[in-house]
């Protein structure tokens, strides 16, 4: 039952999928978590794996970069493969003084810049909100860790060309980070009556002058976020 972008057959995916953006990160997570991981799809370098964690089925698949790329895979997973929940594990840029590089944000909502969600509710500003059950499970797993925050982020289609004024306005409204995927994920989860969450490591900060994570650090420094995502995947 292959789709245009996924070569897996029906039943190859677990009901819960962890979805980093980077294909290398997806493979690293799969090999770390699932000794029995099986490669179930590999189209255009976007790999998907299925195995078990503590006896529970889990799939891990990359989304690629940006909301249009993520939307292709999320649509197909929800429509054709029986997936019930997708948890994005990725990075974000820090906007607020409330977060530092290395902190983790459980994104309970995503202010949205783009067009992917505008078709769902004509004439209404759709609110892209994470699934409460998944937020609750991830927050409970974090406990009282001061380096984990539950707060909104912003999902943009632009990486370049955003003014400091725009970002400061969002920070002043309690927005902790900026990334490029969660808003569309939340919209599609609502469309299909599924569940979604994004758990994001702050890899750089737009205002506090902290050194950015290197490309290698971005690929490997996801352990805390992954732990919280697993709690949400199997809650």
N, CA, C and O of each residue as an XYZ file, in Angstrom:
940
protein
N       0.841     -1.198      0.000
C       0.000      0.000      0.000
C       0.869      1.238      0.000
O       0.638      2.172      0.768
N       1.866      1.242     -0.862
C       2.757      2.394     -0.930
C       1.997      3.636     -1.369
O       1.035      3.559     -2.133
N       2.447      4.780     -0.871
C       1.925      6.087     -1.273
C       2.983      6.748     -2.164
O       4.055      6.174     -2.358
N       2.713      7.925     -2.705
C       3.725      8.559     -3.556
C       5.052      8.833     -2.856
O       6.080      8.961     -3.522
N       5.051      8.925     -1.511
C       6.265      9.332     -0.809
C       6.695      8.348      0.276
O       7.714      8.568      0.930
N       5.941      7.271      0.480
C       6.251      6.276      1.509
C       6.064      4.895      0.889
O       5.007      4.600      0.330
N       7.092      4.048      0.987
C       7.021      2.734      0.355
C       6.561      1.634      1.302
O       6.506      0.470      0.903
N       6.230      1.972      2.543
C       5.807      0.966      3.521
C       4.475      0.345      3.125
O       3.705      0.908      2.346
N       4.228     -0.844      3.690
C       2.953     -1.516      3.509
C       2.064     -1.259      4.724
O       2.535     -0.812      5.769
N       0.779     -1.547      4.572
C      -0.148     -1.399      5.683
C       0.313     -2.260      6.851
O       0.644     -3.433      6.676
N       0.333     -1.664      8.053
C       0.791     -2.370      9.238
C       2.258     -2.179      9.549
O       2.727     -2.609     10.603
N       3.000     -1.535      8.640
C       4.433     -1.333      8.880
C       4.712     -0.234      9.895
O       5.782     -0.211     10.504
N       3.758      0.682     10.084
C       3.947      1.768     11.042
C       3.183      1.483     12.333
O       2.069      0.959     12.306
N       3.796      1.835     13.458
C       3.102      1.799     14.741
C       2.088      2.937     14.797
O       2.109      3.837     13.958
N       1.209      2.891     15.780
C       0.214      3.959     15.913
C       0.842      5.262     16.384
O       0.270      6.333     16.179
N       2.025      5.183     17.020
C       2.754      6.372     17.479
C       4.026      6.536     16.677
O       4.800      5.592     16.516
N       4.239      7.750     16.173
C       5.422      8.055     15.368
C       6.154      9.238     15.974
O       5.552     10.282     16.226
N       7.446      9.081     16.209
C       8.311     10.202     16.568
C       8.934     10.724     15.284
O       9.446      9.950     14.474
N       8.890     12.057     15.096
C       9.238     12.647     13.811
C      10.235     13.791     13.970
O       9.825     14.933     14.178
N      11.534     13.509     13.877
C      12.511     14.593     13.752
C      12.514     15.107     12.319
O      11.958     14.471     11.424
N      13.133     16.245     12.107
C      13.228     16.757     10.753
C      14.331     16.088      9.955
O      14.152     15.780      8.777
N      15.469     15.863     10.590
C      16.683     15.402      9.935
C      16.672     13.886      9.757
O      16.517     13.172     10.748
N      16.828     13.362      8.536
C      16.894     11.909      8.351
C      18.012     11.241      9.150
O      17.836     10.122      9.631
N      19.161     11.910      9.300
C      20.242     11.333     10.104
C      19.819     11.197     11.562
O      20.143     10.210     12.223
N      19.091     12.197     12.056
C      18.625     12.148     13.437
C      17.610     11.024     13.617
O      17.614     10.339     14.640
N      16.742     10.834     12.627
C      15.764      9.753     12.704
C      16.466      8.405     12.809
O      16.091      7.569     13.631
N      17.478      8.194     11.980
C      18.198      6.917     12.013
C      18.939      6.737     13.329
O      18.963      5.640     13.886
N      19.545      7.811     13.828
C      20.264      7.721     15.101
C      19.302      7.378     16.238
O      19.620      6.543     17.085
N      18.136      8.013     16.265
C      17.146      7.718     17.297
C      16.675      6.271     17.219
O      16.565      5.588     18.237
N      16.399      5.813     16.002
C      15.906      4.449     15.825
C      16.923      3.423     16.313
O      16.563      2.472     17.006
N      18.182      3.609     15.957
C      19.213      2.660     16.358
C      19.453      2.705     17.862
O      19.759      1.684     18.478
N      19.314      3.891     18.451
C      19.504      4.018     19.895
C      18.376      3.363     20.674
O      18.622      2.670     21.661
N      17.141      3.578     20.236
C      15.986      3.164     21.022
C      15.515      1.746     20.746
O      14.998      1.076     21.640
N      15.693      1.282     19.500
C      15.023      0.056     19.082
C      16.023     -0.927     18.471
O      16.310     -0.850     17.277
N      16.550     -1.841     19.269
C      17.466     -2.852     18.704
C      16.824     -3.673     17.593
O      17.514     -4.212     16.728
N      15.491     -3.763     17.624
C      14.782     -4.523     16.594
C      14.263     -3.631     15.465
O      13.373     -4.039     14.718
N      14.806     -2.425     15.335
C      14.300     -1.468     14.344
C      14.392     -2.048     12.936
O      15.407     -2.625     12.545
N      13.314     -1.881     12.192
C      13.240     -2.323     10.800
C      12.995     -1.105      9.916
O      12.100     -0.304     10.181
N      13.795     -0.976      8.871
C      13.588      0.094      7.898
C      12.352     -0.241      7.070
O      12.308     -1.270      6.397
N      11.333      0.647      7.124
C      10.080      0.357      6.425
C       9.857      1.266      5.217
O       9.004      0.978      4.377
N      10.607      2.347      5.124
C      10.506      3.220      3.954
C      11.791      4.021      3.815
O      12.444      4.339      4.809
N      12.149      4.345      2.579
C      13.339      5.155      2.307
C      13.190      5.762      0.921
O      13.797      5.301     -0.045
N      12.373      6.804      0.840
C      12.143      7.500     -0.418
C      12.797      8.869     -0.335
O      12.538      9.622      0.603
N      13.629      9.195     -1.293
C      14.344     10.474     -1.316
C      15.135     10.726     -0.037
O      15.281     11.868      0.398
N      15.641      9.658      0.556
C      16.452      9.780      1.761
C      15.681      9.987      3.040
O      16.286     10.126      4.103
N      14.345     10.013      2.971
C      13.524     10.160      4.180
C      13.215      8.757      4.706
O      12.353      8.058      4.174
N      13.924      8.363      5.748
C      13.830      7.002      6.256
C      12.798      6.897      7.380
O      12.632      7.812      8.187
N      12.120      5.765      7.406
C      11.192      5.458      8.483
C      11.506      4.091      9.056
O      11.784      3.152      8.310
N      11.465      3.971     10.380
C      11.811      2.734     11.075
C      10.675      2.358     12.024
O       9.991      3.227     12.566
N      10.486      1.071     12.215
C       9.529      0.577     13.210
C      10.188     -0.504     14.044
O      10.919     -1.349     13.529
N       9.916     -0.464     15.346
C      10.418     -1.464     16.277
C       9.640     -1.372     17.562
O       8.475     -0.975     17.565
N      10.278     -1.736     18.656
C       9.623     -1.660     19.964
C      10.542     -0.983     20.970
O      11.766     -1.095     20.897
N       9.917     -0.274     21.914
C      10.608      0.324     23.052
C       9.890     -0.150     24.305
O       8.710      0.141     24.497
N      10.598     -0.878     25.152
C       9.996     -1.461     26.353
C       8.750     -2.278     26.014
O       7.747     -2.245     26.728
N       8.842     -3.002     24.918
C       7.750     -3.869     24.509
C       6.612     -3.186     23.790
O       5.647     -3.850     23.411
N       6.690     -1.868     23.586
C       5.609     -1.132     22.939
C       6.041     -0.719     21.536
O       7.157     -0.233     21.351
N       5.170     -0.908     20.547
C       5.535     -0.542     19.165
C       5.772      0.962     19.032
O       5.095      1.770     19.667
N       6.736      1.316     18.202
C       7.045      2.717     17.946
C       7.631      2.823     16.545
O       8.371      1.945     16.102
N       7.293      3.905     15.856
C       7.937      4.223     14.582
C       8.644      5.566     14.685
O       8.219      6.452     15.426
N       9.712      5.700     13.941
C      10.463      6.952     13.868
C      10.684      7.252     12.398
O      11.192      6.421     11.646
N      10.292      8.462     11.999
C      10.420      8.839     10.597
C      10.739     10.320     10.488
O      10.177     11.132     11.224
N      11.629     10.677      9.584
C      11.974     12.079      9.369
C      10.868     12.782      8.591
O      10.082     12.158      7.878
N      10.834     14.106      8.752
C       9.838     14.925      8.042
C      10.438     15.770      6.943
O       9.708     16.312      6.113
N      11.777     15.897      6.920
C      12.372     16.913      6.077
C      12.205     18.281      6.707
O      11.721     18.401      7.833
N      12.606     19.310      5.982
C      12.644     20.667      6.530
C      11.451     21.487      6.053
O      11.191     21.575      4.853
N      10.730     22.084      6.993
C       9.655     23.000      6.649
C       8.286     22.352      6.655
O       8.152     21.131      6.581
N       7.265     23.209      6.745
C       5.893     22.737      6.869
C       5.373     22.034      5.616
O       4.654     21.045      5.755
N       5.692     22.486      4.399
C       5.228     21.743      3.225
C       5.762     20.313      3.175
O       5.019     19.382      2.865
N       7.061     20.135      3.484
C       7.634     18.788      3.484
C       6.980     17.923      4.556
O       6.545     16.806      4.277
N       6.912     18.441      5.784
C       6.266     17.685      6.862
C       4.840     17.316      6.490
O       4.402     16.199      6.765
N       4.116     18.226      5.874
C       2.701     17.983      5.581
C       2.501     16.800      4.643
O       1.523     16.066      4.780
N       3.402     16.607      3.701
C       3.291     15.463      2.801
C       3.290     14.164      3.601
O       2.415     13.318      3.415
N       4.269     14.008      4.488
C       4.403     12.748      5.225
C       3.302     12.586      6.263
O       2.783     11.485      6.447
N       2.945     13.655      6.934
C       1.896     13.569      7.954
C       0.552     13.218      7.322
O      -0.175     12.377      7.850
N       0.214     13.851      6.202
C      -1.019     13.489      5.503
C      -1.050     11.997      5.190
O      -2.047     11.326      5.458
N       0.021     11.483      4.632
C       0.035     10.081      4.220
C       0.022      9.134      5.412
O      -0.626      8.088      5.357
N       0.729      9.481      6.493
C       0.715      8.632      7.689
C      -0.666      8.583      8.325
O      -1.133      7.511      8.710
N      -1.320      9.722      8.438
C      -2.651      9.748      9.040
C      -3.700      9.105      8.125
O      -4.579      8.391      8.606
N      -3.617      9.349      6.830
C      -4.654      8.871      5.909
C      -4.548      7.381      5.618
O      -5.568      6.699      5.518
N      -3.325      6.864      5.479
C      -3.154      5.536      4.894
C      -2.546      4.483      5.818
O      -2.646      3.291      5.529
N      -1.917      4.892      6.925
C      -1.149      3.928      7.699
C      -1.644      3.739      9.134
O      -0.965      3.091      9.931
N      -2.781      4.275      9.472
C      -3.343      4.037     10.794
C      -2.604      4.706     11.936
O      -2.778      4.321     13.092
N      -1.788      5.691     11.636
C      -1.061      6.417     12.689
C      -2.034      7.285     13.468
O      -2.878      7.960     12.878
N      -1.919      7.271     14.789
C      -2.834      8.010     15.663
C      -2.198      9.232     16.306
O      -2.892     10.198     16.622
N      -0.894      9.200     16.502
C      -0.225     10.346     17.125
C       1.174     10.516     16.558
O       1.892      9.543     16.327
N       1.546     11.764     16.340
C       2.878     12.094     15.843
C       3.486     13.123     16.776
O       2.872     14.149     17.069
N       4.688     12.846     17.240
C       5.402     13.755     18.124
C       6.667     14.226     17.414
O       7.580     13.441     17.156
N       6.703     15.485     17.112
C       7.904     16.070     16.490
C       8.969     16.278     17.558
O       8.692     16.856     18.608
N      10.174     15.814     17.299
C      11.337     16.076     18.147
C      12.326     16.853     17.294
O      12.909     16.311     16.355
N      12.510     18.112     17.623
C      13.355     18.945     16.786
C      14.033     20.046     17.567
O      14.212     19.947     18.781
N      14.407     21.092     16.863
C      15.087     22.231     17.474
C      14.294     23.496     17.190
O      13.461     23.543     16.285
N      14.572     24.511     17.981
C      13.984     25.821     17.744
C      14.994     26.888     18.131
O      15.940     26.632     18.875
N      14.775     28.085     17.611
C      15.553     29.228     18.033
C      14.876     29.901     19.214
O      13.663     30.107     19.189
N      15.621     30.243     20.233
C      15.044     30.902     21.396
C      14.685     32.350     21.104
O      15.452     33.072     20.467
N      13.505     32.774     21.576
C      13.068     34.163     21.412
C      13.040     34.921     22.733
O      13.217     36.139     22.754
N      12.822     34.218     23.817
C      12.543     34.843     25.101
C      13.701     34.652     26.075
O      14.468     33.695     25.970
N      13.811     35.581     27.024
C      14.806     35.436     28.091
C      14.459     34.291     29.036
O      15.268     33.923     29.887
N      13.268     33.731     28.891
C      12.852     32.606     29.737
C      13.492     31.287     29.323
O      13.400     30.303     30.056
N      14.146     31.249     28.151
C      14.823     30.035     27.719
C      16.264     30.330     27.349
O      16.611     31.439     26.942
N      17.101     29.301     27.503
C      18.510     29.369     27.131
C      18.815     28.249     26.152
O      18.041     27.301     26.022
N      19.940     28.359     25.467
C      20.377     27.283     24.585
C      20.528     26.002     25.406
O      21.151     26.000     26.467
N      19.952     24.924     24.902
C      19.967     23.645     25.601
C      18.684     23.340     26.338
O      18.430     22.181     26.667
N      17.855     24.356     26.612
C      16.559     24.109     27.236
C      15.633     23.385     26.260
O      15.892     23.339     25.058
N      14.550     22.820     26.797
C      13.569     22.114     25.980
C      12.218     22.791     26.142
O      11.815     23.126     27.256
N      11.519     22.992     25.033
C      10.186     23.587     25.039
C       9.178     22.537     24.594
O       9.279     21.987     23.498
N       8.204     22.267     25.459
C       7.037     21.471     25.086
C       6.033     22.461     24.520
O       5.457     23.259     25.260
N       5.821     22.411     23.209
C       5.046     23.457     22.528
C       3.550     23.158     22.621
O       3.021     22.332     21.876
N       2.876     23.849     23.555
C       1.429     23.617     23.714
C       0.601     24.326     22.648
O      -0.599     24.084     22.527
N       1.231     25.187     21.888
C       0.560     25.848     20.773
C       1.600     26.428     19.838
O       2.753     26.631     20.218
N       1.176     26.694     18.599
C       2.102     27.235     17.606
C       1.441     28.387     16.878
O       0.557     28.176     16.048
N       1.871     29.624     17.188
C       1.476     30.740     16.341
C       1.947     30.405     14.931
O       2.996     29.788     14.747
N       1.176     30.810     13.954
C       1.370     30.228     12.636
C       1.589     31.290     11.572
O       0.807     32.232     11.442
N       2.672     31.121     10.809
C       2.911     31.968      9.647
C       3.059     31.065      8.431
O       3.997     30.272      8.355
N       2.149     31.180      7.491
C       2.190     30.336      6.307
C       0.792     30.130      5.771
O      -0.153     30.802      6.185
N       0.668     29.192      4.844
C      -0.631     28.973      4.214
C      -1.195     27.579      4.478
O      -2.355     27.332      4.148
N      -0.432     26.668      5.053
C      -0.862     25.275      5.140
C      -2.177     25.115      5.905
O      -2.997     24.267      5.553
N      -2.385     25.919      6.944
C      -3.604     25.785      7.758
C      -4.738     26.704      7.313
O      -5.856     26.590      7.817
N      -4.469     27.600      6.390
C      -5.478     28.608      6.051
C      -6.661     28.021      5.286
O      -7.711     28.655      5.191
N      -6.500     26.824      4.745
C      -7.580     26.211      3.970
C      -8.592     25.481      4.847
O      -9.673     25.126      4.378
N      -8.252     25.255      6.112
C      -9.110     24.433      6.968
C     -10.335     25.186      7.474
O     -11.429     24.626      7.539
N     -10.152     26.452      7.830
C     -11.235     27.219      8.443
C     -11.334     28.579      7.761
O     -10.857     29.571      8.312
N     -11.938     28.652      6.579
C     -12.020     29.923      5.859
C     -12.663     31.015      6.707
O     -13.664     30.786      7.387
N     -12.066     32.210      6.654
C     -12.563     33.400      7.352
C     -12.387     33.348      8.863
O     -12.873     34.228      9.573
N     -11.694     32.323      9.364
C     -11.425     32.207     10.803
C      -9.931     31.995     10.986
O      -9.314     31.237     10.237
N      -9.346     32.659     11.976
C      -7.936     32.459     12.300
C      -7.811     31.191     13.137
O      -8.072     31.203     14.340
N      -7.413     30.107     12.499
C      -7.283     28.808     13.154
C      -6.205     28.855     14.232
O      -5.146     29.446     14.022
N      -6.464     28.241     15.379
C      -5.487     28.144     16.470
C      -4.823     26.776     16.437
O      -5.490     25.761     16.639
N      -3.524     26.734     16.185
C      -2.775     25.481     16.112
C      -2.332     25.094     17.521
O      -1.398     25.677     18.072
N      -3.007     24.112     18.091
C      -2.808     23.746     19.494
C      -2.435     22.272     19.578
O      -2.997     21.446     18.859
N      -1.491     21.942     20.451
C      -1.083     20.553     20.657
C      -2.178     19.777     21.372
O      -3.070     20.365     21.983
N      -2.105     18.460     21.293
C      -3.056     17.594     21.979
C      -2.783     17.616     23.481
O      -1.662     17.359     23.920
N      -3.810     17.923     24.259
C      -3.628     18.106     25.698
C      -3.055     16.858     26.358
O      -2.172     16.962     27.210
N      -3.545     15.682     25.977
C      -3.060     14.451     26.597
C      -1.561     14.282     26.414
O      -0.866     13.831     27.326
N      -1.063     14.642     25.244
C       0.365     14.504     24.976
C       1.176     15.559     25.720
O       2.252     15.266     26.243
N       0.661     16.789     25.768
C       1.325     17.840     26.553
C       1.424     17.413     28.015
O       2.478     17.534     28.640
N       0.321     16.916     28.543
C       0.296     16.497     29.948
C       1.304     15.391     30.223
O       1.999     15.425     31.239
N       1.393     14.399     29.319
C       2.316     13.288     29.522
C       3.768     13.751     29.463
O       4.587     13.329     30.280
N       4.089     14.608     28.513
C       5.462     15.101     28.397
C       5.834     15.971     29.592
O       6.941     15.868     30.121
N       4.906     16.828     30.015
C       5.172     17.697     31.173
C       5.352     16.873     32.441
O       6.206     17.187     33.270
N       4.554     15.824     32.597
C       4.693     14.963     33.773
C       6.047     14.267     33.774
O       6.664     14.113     34.828
N       6.513     13.848     32.607
C       7.819     13.201     32.516
C       8.952     14.172     32.845
O       9.994     13.766     33.358
N       8.744     15.457     32.547
C       9.761     16.472     32.857
C       9.841     16.778     34.335
O      10.887     17.198     34.831
N       8.738     16.570     35.048
C       8.724     16.876     36.479
C       8.994     18.345     36.733
O       8.404     19.213     36.091
N       9.889     18.622     37.672
C      10.191     20.011     38.035
C      11.505     20.492     37.422
O      12.147     21.398     37.954
N      11.898     19.892     36.313
C      13.131     20.293     35.632
C      13.007     21.751     35.187
O      12.143     22.067     34.368
N      13.846     22.639     35.707
C      13.730     24.062     35.351
C      14.138     24.352     33.917
O      13.902     25.451     33.417
N      14.746     23.383     33.250
C      15.184     23.591     31.873
C      14.179     23.068     30.853
O      14.482     22.995     29.662
N      12.989     22.706     31.314
C      11.895     22.317     30.426
C      10.752     23.299     30.627
O      10.320     23.527     31.757
N      10.262     23.879     29.545
C       9.180     24.859     29.596
C       8.002     24.367     28.769
O       8.184     23.732     27.730
N       6.801     24.664     29.233
C       5.585     24.414     28.464
C       5.048     25.773     28.027
O       4.638     26.575     28.865
N       5.048     26.035     26.732
C       4.698     27.375     26.248
C       4.497     27.342     24.743
O       4.868     26.367     24.090
N       3.910     28.406     24.181
C       3.770     28.485     22.727
C       5.093     28.774     22.032
O       6.019     29.348     22.605
N       5.141     28.353     20.780
C       6.225     28.722     19.882
C       5.593     29.342     18.625
O       4.370     29.456     18.540
N       6.407     29.731     17.674
C       5.881     30.197     16.389
C       6.470     29.329     15.287
O       7.662     29.022     15.293
N       5.627     28.939     14.346
C       6.057     28.172     13.185
C       6.029     29.078     11.959
O       4.978     29.607     11.595
N       7.181     29.253     11.328
C       7.289     30.153     10.187
C       7.639     29.372      8.924
O       8.246     28.303      8.991
N       7.256     29.910      7.788
C       7.741     29.419      6.508
C       9.012     30.146      6.084
O       9.678     29.727      5.138
N       9.355     31.236      6.777
C      10.572     31.996      6.460
C      11.669     31.662      7.465
O      11.433     31.657      8.673
N      12.863     31.385      6.964
C      14.030     31.312      7.838
C      14.773     32.648      7.809
O      15.249     33.122      8.840
N      14.868     33.248      6.632
C      15.509     34.554      6.470
C      14.452     35.631      6.262
O      13.315     35.338      5.892
N      14.842     36.881      6.504
C      13.983     38.004      6.192
C      12.948     38.337      7.254
O      11.995     39.064      6.974
N      13.116     37.819      8.470
C      12.201     38.149      9.566
C      12.826     39.275     10.390
O      13.990     39.182     10.779
N      12.079     40.319     10.654
C      12.635     41.464     11.371
C      12.744     41.190     12.859
O      12.006     40.378     13.417
N      13.676     41.882     13.486
C      13.815     41.801     14.942
C      12.534     42.258     15.630
O      12.152     41.712     16.665
N      11.885     43.241     15.065
C      10.639     43.749     15.641
C       9.565     42.664     15.696
O       8.856     42.540     16.694
N       9.446     41.874     14.618
C       8.462     40.797     14.606
C       8.747     39.773     15.696
O       7.840     39.331     16.401
N      10.008     39.404     15.827
C      10.365     38.388     16.819
C      10.210     38.903     18.240
O       9.769     38.166     19.122
N      10.567     40.159     18.470
C      10.403     40.724     19.807
C       8.934     40.826     20.196
O       8.581     40.610     21.355
N       8.078     41.153     19.236
C       6.650     41.231     19.529
C       6.119     39.877     19.986
O       5.325     39.806     20.924
N       6.551     38.808     19.331
C       6.136     37.469     19.742
C       6.705     37.109     21.105
O       6.002     36.541     21.941
N       7.976     37.436     21.336
C       8.584     37.145     22.637
C       7.844     37.859     23.755
O       7.648     37.299     24.833
N       7.433     39.092     23.500
C       6.710     39.855     24.520
C       5.323     39.288     24.801
O       4.721     39.590     25.832
N       4.814     38.461     23.876
C       3.519     37.809     24.063
C       3.663     36.400     24.633
O       2.704     35.627     24.634
N       4.865     36.064     25.121
C       5.064     34.773     25.768
C       5.507     33.646     24.866
O       5.495     32.486     25.279
N       5.902     33.959     23.632
C       6.367     32.948     22.692
C       7.836     32.649     22.967
O       8.666     33.558     22.956
N       8.164     31.379     23.215
C       9.519     31.053     23.643
C      10.474     30.722     22.505
O      11.679     30.938     22.635
N       9.958     30.200     21.387
C      10.865     29.763     20.339
C      10.252     29.876     18.961
O       9.049     30.085     18.810
N      11.110     29.731     17.951
C      10.673     29.784     16.561
C      11.219     28.562     15.826
O      12.389     28.211     15.972
N      10.358     27.918     15.031
C      10.769     26.778     14.213
C       9.914     26.750     12.956
O       9.257     27.744     12.646
N       9.902     25.626     12.211
C       9.313     25.654     10.875
C       8.387     24.475     10.574
O       8.106     24.213      9.404
N       7.901     23.752     11.596
C       7.097     22.567     11.316
C       5.848     22.378     12.167
O       4.850     21.869     11.657
N       5.856     22.760     13.428
C       4.814     22.331     14.362
C       3.418     22.835     13.998
O       2.440     22.114     14.192
N       3.306     24.049     13.479
C       1.986     24.595     13.191
C       1.202     23.738     12.220
O       0.021     23.464     12.435
N       1.862     23.311     11.144
C       1.188     22.452     10.167
C       0.879     21.090     10.767
O      -0.176     20.523     10.483
N       1.770     20.552     11.586
C       1.514     19.264     12.247
C       0.258     19.329     13.093
O      -0.570     18.419     13.038
N       0.099     20.393     13.878
C      -1.074     20.515     14.741
C      -2.350     20.666     13.909
O      -3.390     20.104     14.255
N      -2.270     21.418     12.826
C      -3.434     21.583     11.975
C      -3.882     20.276     11.350
O      -5.077     19.987     11.300
N      -2.932     19.481     10.871
C      -3.287     18.213     10.246
C      -3.811     17.208     11.263
O      -4.697     16.414     10.948
N      -3.279     17.236     12.462
C      -3.812     16.356     13.507
C      -5.275     16.676     13.776
O      -6.092     15.767     13.928
N      -5.608     17.945     13.834
C      -7.011     18.325     14.013
C      -7.859     17.891     12.820
O      -8.974     17.401     12.995
N      -7.338     18.069     11.621
C      -8.088     17.697     10.415
C      -8.488     16.226     10.442
O      -9.609     15.881     10.070
N      -7.581     15.363     10.879
C      -7.829     13.922     10.847
C      -8.284     13.362     12.192
O      -8.399     12.147     12.352
N      -8.546     14.249     13.167
C      -8.949     13.815     14.506
C      -7.898     12.892     15.125
O      -8.221     11.835     15.668
N      -6.634     13.314     15.031
C      -5.497     12.580     15.577
C      -4.840     13.426     16.668
O      -5.394     14.444     17.085
N      -3.661     13.006     17.130
C      -2.954     13.715     18.193
C      -1.563     14.126     17.719
O      -0.934     13.431     16.922
N      -1.096     15.267     18.225
C       0.219     15.761     17.818
C       0.839     16.617     18.912
O       0.144     17.242     19.713
N       2.164     16.626     18.922
C       2.932     17.430     19.865
C       4.297     17.696     19.257
O       4.797     16.902     18.460
N       4.900     18.820     19.635
C       6.298     19.111     19.295
C       7.079     19.348     20.582
O       6.653     20.114     21.447
N       8.217     18.690     20.698
C       9.127     18.853     21.830
C      10.456     19.308     21.242
O      11.086     18.577     20.478
N      10.879     20.513     21.600
C      11.942     21.195     20.864
C      13.099     21.601     21.766
O      12.893     22.195     22.824
N      14.300     21.282     21.346
C      15.509     21.734     22.033
C      15.920     23.093     21.475
O      15.989     23.267     20.258
N      16.187     24.042     22.341
C      16.636     25.369     21.920
C      18.085     25.249     21.454
O      18.986     25.023     22.261
N      18.304     25.401     20.154
C      19.631     25.192     19.582
C      20.416     26.491     19.395
O      21.633     26.467     19.211
N      19.721     27.612     19.443
C      20.357     28.922     19.317
C      19.396     29.941     19.909
O      18.222     29.642     20.129
N      19.886     31.127     20.162
C      19.028     32.174     20.734
C      19.182     33.435     19.910
O      20.297     33.858     19.604
N      18.053     34.034     19.553
C      18.087     35.189     18.661
C      18.533     36.465     19.347
O      18.904     37.429     18.677
N      18.502     36.488     20.698
C      18.726     37.772     21.368
C      19.765     37.766     22.483
O      20.310     38.827     22.789
N      20.066     36.639     23.101
C      20.900     36.720     24.304
C      22.396     36.559     24.046
O      23.189     36.599     24.987
N      22.793     36.377     22.787
C      24.213     36.317     22.466
C      24.875     34.991     22.747
O      26.093     34.884     22.606
N      24.128     33.971     23.141
C      24.714     32.662     23.417
C      25.258     32.045     22.139
O      24.700     32.268     21.064
N      26.337     31.271     22.234
C      26.827     30.570     21.040
C      25.822     29.528     20.577
O      25.204     28.846     21.395
N      25.660     29.408     19.268
C      24.740     28.425     18.712
C      25.308     27.022     18.880
O      26.523     26.840     18.965
N      24.418     26.031     18.926
C      24.868     24.654     18.813
C      25.480     24.440     17.431
O      25.030     25.026     16.446
N      26.496     23.606     17.368
C      27.069     23.245     16.086
C      26.138     22.262     15.367
O      25.196     21.736     15.960
N      26.418     22.025     14.082
C      25.624     21.051     13.328
C      25.680     19.681     13.999
O      24.672     18.977     14.063
N      26.857     19.303     14.500
C      26.990     18.019     15.190
C      26.162     17.999     16.469
O      25.506     17.002     16.768
N      26.189     19.086     17.219
C      25.402     19.152     18.457
C      23.907     19.106     18.169
O      23.149     18.486     18.915
N      23.477     19.761     17.085
C      22.058     19.721     16.715
C      21.608     18.295     16.438
O      20.473     17.922     16.735
N      22.510     17.497     15.863
C      22.165     16.129     15.503
C      22.118     15.217     16.712
O      21.364     14.245     16.723
N      22.918     15.516     17.740
C      23.078     14.554     18.843
C      22.445     15.002     20.164
O      22.147     14.150     21.002
N      22.228     16.306     20.384
C      21.749     16.792     21.682
C      20.220     16.782     21.752
O      19.586     17.829     21.887
N      19.649     15.597     21.659
C      18.198     15.504     21.683
C      17.702     14.544     22.755
O      16.530     14.166     22.742
N      18.566     14.141     23.682
C      18.188     13.073     24.607
C      17.021     13.463     25.520
O      16.088     12.682     25.704
N      17.073     14.653     26.082
C      15.990     15.057     26.978
C      14.677     15.191     26.221
O      13.642     14.705     26.676
N      14.715     15.846     25.073
C      13.504     15.988     24.266
C      12.961     14.629     23.850
O      11.747     14.424     23.835
N      13.847     13.703     23.514
C      13.416     12.369     23.104
C      12.757     11.628     24.260
O      11.756     10.940     24.062
N      13.299     11.759     25.448
C      12.693     11.139     26.636
C      11.268     11.647     26.848
O      10.364     10.862     27.135
N      11.067     12.954     26.708
C       9.722     13.522     26.894
C       8.783     13.090     25.770
O       7.601     12.836     26.001
N       9.324     13.009     24.543
C       8.499     12.580     23.419
C       8.055     11.137     23.585
O       6.920     10.801     23.248
N       8.922     10.285     24.094
C       8.561      8.888     24.334
C       7.436      8.781     25.358
O       6.536      7.953     25.220
N       7.497      9.622     26.382
C       6.427      9.621     27.389
C       5.093      9.976     26.739
O       4.060      9.406     27.091
N       5.107     10.911     25.794
C       3.883     11.274     25.101
C       3.451     10.199     24.110
O       2.257      9.943     23.948
N       4.411      9.577     23.452
C       4.073      8.547     22.453
C       3.362      7.364     23.070
O       2.488      6.764     22.444
N       3.728      7.024     24.295
C       3.201      5.810     24.921
C       2.334      6.112     26.137
O       2.181      5.256     27.009
N       1.763      7.317     26.211
C       0.918      7.633     27.360
C      -0.450      6.942     27.235
O      -1.299      7.092     28.113
